Amino acid sequence: MAQIDLEEIAHAYMADPREVSDYALKRIHNVWQDGGAYALLGPSGCGKTTLLNVISGLLTPSRGRILFDGRDVTRLPPEKRNIAQVFQFPVLYDTMSVFDNLAFPLRNRGFNEKDVKKRVHEVADILDLAPFLGKRAAGLAADAKQKISLGRGLVRRDVAAILFDEPLTVIDPNLKWQLRCKLKEIHEQLKLTFIYVTHDQVEALTFADKVIVMYEGEIVQIGTPQELFENPVHTFVGYFIGSPGMNFVPFALENGIARVGDAEIFLGERLAGVAGTATGELKLGIRPLYLEVHGKKVDQGVEARVKSVEDQGSFKILTAIMGGHPVRARLAEDEPVPQETAWLRFPTDWIRLFSDDRLL
Amino acid sequence: MDKWEDNRAWFLVLPVFIIVAFSAIIPLMTVVNYSLQDIFGPGQRVFVGVEWFKEVLSDKRLHEALVRQFIFSGLVLLIEMPLGIIIALMMPKKGWGASLSLVMLALPLLIPWNVIGTIWMIFTRPDIGLFGAGINALGIAFDHTASPSDAWVTLMLMEVWHWTPLVALLAYAGLRAIPEAYFQAARIDGASAWAIFKYIQLPKMRGVLTIALLLRFMDSFLIYAEPFVLTGGGPGNTTTFLSIYLVKVAVGQFDLGPAAAFSIIYFLIILLLSWLFYQVLQNVGKGEA
């Protein structure tokens, strides 16, 4: 078990990086608490896997230090770090039995056969793999194989953290949920640090206590799922989290009012004051869930033209054009849907203002 | 439901049928036909039953050639398979080094077989050959035209030089196809280089190595052009392999009947052994552990 400190980590795959864009990881500086369940969320190519490989030691970062419980491990190879990693598709030793697969990391480290046997049986019980121990690993289903990959990490008692690189990609949808629950259960039972890379926000939000959102080689926000949903610090987080993502419209500030094309959105004194201090390009953001839709004119309502309505089963998504910009609102199944013209009301409590894509 | 038939379908199958008939079935049946007759000349033939098979099977020179052939193919597999794998393991994974080594490896495979024999015949000549004259200058008597063991050494050197690249190329392709995650997982599991080879690389190469083994076995069992040019089957009969002996019987002595019987037996041996190799390799790594 260990706390992991990343100090000013940057990494470039090319030998001689010159510009900021040459770096796959720009500047990562944060602490991963012992026993935490973290999800590393971001679009493909944002540097999630690179960061994971830096932590596991498969990559040595171009700059910065990694500390495990205060001990510098930056230059240590993966086998010398107390880290296990589960990959996107199951990595197994095909010719070995399930037992031998699980025993492999211990045997490589010279444990005696009695301890190996005891430990493998313990781990097999945790993972419900006991009935398969004598079987050949190659013949099992994908979810069992992925459990074996995880098991090879769990057998080592000294393991400090387990890193998951999109581990559910190849698992059937109905088994995904089961396996995710199993992971959560193991995390609670063993109190290991779990770092879980994914680009699926549902996976990230259900698995993790803390979600780390990455974008273009940087960590843009760390927070609980609720914080990310309600207070995204970057327009990317707002857009990436939630389905559909947050609405963003560029606006100009005029006497406490946000002007979006010919539409005017009431901001109130506090928000107008905040917006007044900004120097960059202004954007107004609101979650579709919090956007009120009315069928007739209301106080502080903004007129918008209804473009489409999608029925998502338990809710409906209404798309309307307001001041030349599309905005989406989430309506309950039984809520009336306005035809052609809708009046949108932006509750000031749920309006978030951004300057140059950063939260004000 | 009535079975629906349209005989025009035969026209679609016909081209392939004709190609296979002329390339495989008719020649093979001709050989079977010859093997059962004594042929004196055009239009003069007598049916003799399995006489030729009996004669061929009791031919002492054929037995010797068969033993020689097995020793040769066995040595070829024992040397070329491990050597090819080792070369593949040592080859650079990417960059100009990888391209260069691929080209270098492919070179021997691009040379016509009889030219290979000629190259090595000259290369190992004790009077003017670089290798032959060089090794004699070192005080080691070497003459592949006089000494059977020297002839074998030369033959094996040539064979290994010629065909190990094929094994290496196949093994290299197999190695490159292994996803990087396997090696990363193995590093995290603390596996030694030997364990990585044994538990990841070798099992993952099984498919390509099966093909390499079958190709090398069949080709080496059928070898003709290179030893024919290099040693002509000599000195004496010491490098007379099955195909060389077969040609002597068929062309040299014009004994078409025995040669045909011989061909069929030869064919059956190769078919049987290839099937055995294939079965064994397919079953390795299956079944319950």
Interface residues (C-beta under 8 A of the other chain):
Chain A: N53 S56 L58 P77 P78 E79 I83 A84 Q85 F87 Q88 F89 V91 Y93 D94 T95 M96 S97 D100 F104 P105 N108 R109 G134 K135 R136 A138 S149 R152 G153
Chain B: P179 A181 Y182 Q184 A185 R187 I188 D189 G190 A191 S192 A195 Y199 I200 P203 K204 G285 G287 E288 A289
